[in-house]
Structure formats: structure tokens, C-alpha cells
Amino acid sequence: MNISIKSFNELSTKELYQILQLRSEVFVVEQNCVYQDVDDKDQKALHVLGFKNDNLAAYTRIFKPGDYYKNTSIGRVVVKKPERKYGFGKDIMSASLKTIKEEIGGVMVELSAQVYLKRFYKDLGFVETGKEYLEDGIPHIRMLKTPN
């Protein structure tokens, strides 16, 4: 998988289309969740794109402290369904954490994890904080990773 990190203004029309298509494919269709994905936050984010053969296979977006949460955060973590067996989720998260360290520094990282993915995030060094809650009808939990 080839990783590319871009600001919103650096994204090509094709890349933006692939991002929105992948997020809709997984979060809206696969997870049967009707929600407003285009949320006016993409313009503030760093976009981490994982390509396999020029097709977007994995993606996250990163926010600096205060742009979404109080802490630096990672969101919209997604891997195309047929590509999940290759470890691209771990690859895209590792690239996201590396980007945070290089671009923002050693800071606390926060995310709102779908509960069924707790083990995945724990393996990356995140710990649960607080109680489970519903976000767009899906159980989530806040997780934090201290700087290393």
C-alpha cells in the first residue's frame, strides 16, 4: 500500500471523490448508518490516503488540537472491505500516528472508536476512557493514546 498525506487543498478532485466514495461505501451502505458524512471538517484535516494499485484502499483524517477535539485526533478510519485481510487498517493507523508525531509533535491522540474495534485500537496503544455512547446509532467509546 502506498501512503500519501495531503491537506484538503492538496487533494485532487479524483482523490476527494475516492475518499467520499469509500467513506459512503463503508459507513453509510455497509454499516447501514444514515448520517451527514460531509461535515465541513475535511477542510481542516490532514488526509492520510492508502492506495493499492492507484485505488483508495484505506483512509483516515487527522485534526490538530482544538480543530475537532481538545486533543489531536484521528477519525474516519476506514478500509475497503475486500482489502481488510491485508493489514491495511494497522498500516493506515501507523502512518497516521507517524504523521502526527512528525507534523504536530508528541501529543495525546484521541479517537471515537466503534466499540467492536476496541481490541484493534488497544493493540496500537490506545486506552478506553469513559463509558460507551451512541454516535449516529452505533456504539462508540472514547480512546486516548499518550505520546511516546
C-alpha positions in Angstrom: 0.0 0.0 0.0 1.3 3.4 -0.9 0.6 6.2 1.6 0.0 9.8 0.8 -0.6 12.7 3.2 -2.4 15.8 2.0 -4.2 18.8 3.2 -7.7 19.4 1.8 -6.4 21.9 -0.7 -3.8 19.5 -2.0 -6.3 16.7 -2.8 -7.2 16.2 -6.4 -10.8 16.0 -7.5 -10.3 12.3 -8.1 -8.8 11.7 -4.6 -11.6 13.6 -2.9 -14.1 11.6 -4.9 -12.4 8.3 -3.9 -12.4 9.5 -0.2 -16.1 10.3 -0.2 -17.0 7.2 -2.1 -15.1 4.9 0.3 -16.5 6.6 3.4 -20.0 6.3 2.0 -19.5 2.7 0.9 -18.4 1.6 4.4 -20.1 4.0 6.9 -23.4 4.6 5.1 -24.1 1.5 3.0 -22.2 -1.4 4.7 -22.9 -0.2 8.3 -26.5 0.9 7.3 -26.0 4.3 9.0 -27.6 7.4 7.6 -25.5 10.3 8.8 -24.0 13.5 7.4 -20.5 12.5 6.3 -19.7 15.7 4.5 -19.4 17.7 7.8 -17.3 20.8 7.0 -14.4 19.4 8.9 -12.4 17.9 6.0 -11.1 21.4 5.1 -9.2 21.5 8.5 -7.9 17.9 8.3 -4.8 16.2 7.1 -5.9 13.3 4.9 -4.0 10.0 5.1 -4.7 8.0 1.9 -3.6 4.4 1.4 -3.6 3.3 -2.3 -3.3 -0.2 -3.7 -2.9 -0.1 -7.5 -4.0 3.5 -7.7 -7.3 2.7 -5.9 -8.0 4.1 -2.4 -7.9 1.1 -0.1 -7.6 2.8 3.3 -8.1 6.3 4.8 -8.0 8.4 7.9 -8.2 12.1 8.7 -6.2 13.9 11.3 -7.0 17.0 13.3 -4.7 19.3 15.2 -5.6 20.0 18.8 -8.8 22.1 19.0 -9.8 21.6 15.4 -12.3 18.8 16.4 -11.5 17.6 19.9 -9.4 19.2 22.6 -6.6 16.8 21.7 -5.1 15.8 18.3 -7.5 13.3 16.8 -7.8 10.7 14.2 -11.2 10.0 12.6 -13.0 8.4 9.6 -10.7 5.3 9.9 -11.8 3.1 7.0 -10.5 0.2 4.9 -12.3 -1.0 1.8 -13.9 -4.4 2.7 -12.0 -6.6 0.2 -8.7 -5.1 1.4 -9.2 -5.7 5.2 -7.4 -9.1 5.1 -4.0 -7.4 4.3 -3.5 -5.4 7.5 -4.2 -2.1 5.8 -6.0 -0.9 8.9 -2.9 -1.2 11.0 -0.8 0.3 8.2 -3.0 3.4 7.8 -3.2 4.0 11.5 0.6 3.6 11.9 1.1 6.1 9.1 -1.4 8.5 10.8 0.4 8.2 14.1 3.8 8.8 12.4 2.4 11.8 10.6 1.1 13.2 13.9 4.5 12.8 15.6 6.3 14.4 12.6 3.8 17.3 11.9 2.4 18.1 15.3 4.8 16.5 17.8 4.5 14.2 20.7 0.9 14.8 21.8 -2.1 13.0 23.2 -4.1 11.4 20.4 -7.9 10.9 20.7 -10.4 9.0 18.7 -14.0 7.9 18.9 -13.8 4.2 18.3 -16.6 1.9 17.2 -16.9 -0.5 20.2 -16.3 -3.6 18.1 -12.8 -2.2 17.2 -11.6 -1.6 20.7 -9.1 -4.5 20.5 -7.7 -3.1 17.2 -7.0 0.3 18.8 -5.7 -1.2 22.1 -3.1 -3.1 20.0 -2.0 0.3 18.7 -1.6 1.7 22.2 -4.9 3.4 22.8 -6.8 3.0 26.1 -10.5 3.4 26.8 -11.7 6.4 28.6 -15.3 6.9 29.8 -18.4 5.0 29.0 -19.8 3.7 25.8 -22.1 6.1 23.9 -24.1 6.1 20.7 -22.8 8.1 17.8 -25.1 8.0 14.8 -26.8 4.9 16.3 -23.5 2.9 16.6 -21.9 2.1 20.0 -18.6 4.1 20.3 -16.1 4.7 23.1 -13.5 7.5 23.5 -9.9 6.2 23.4 -6.7 8.0 24.1 -3.0 7.3 23.2 -0.3 9.0 25.2 2.7 10.4 23.3 5.7 8.0 23.0 
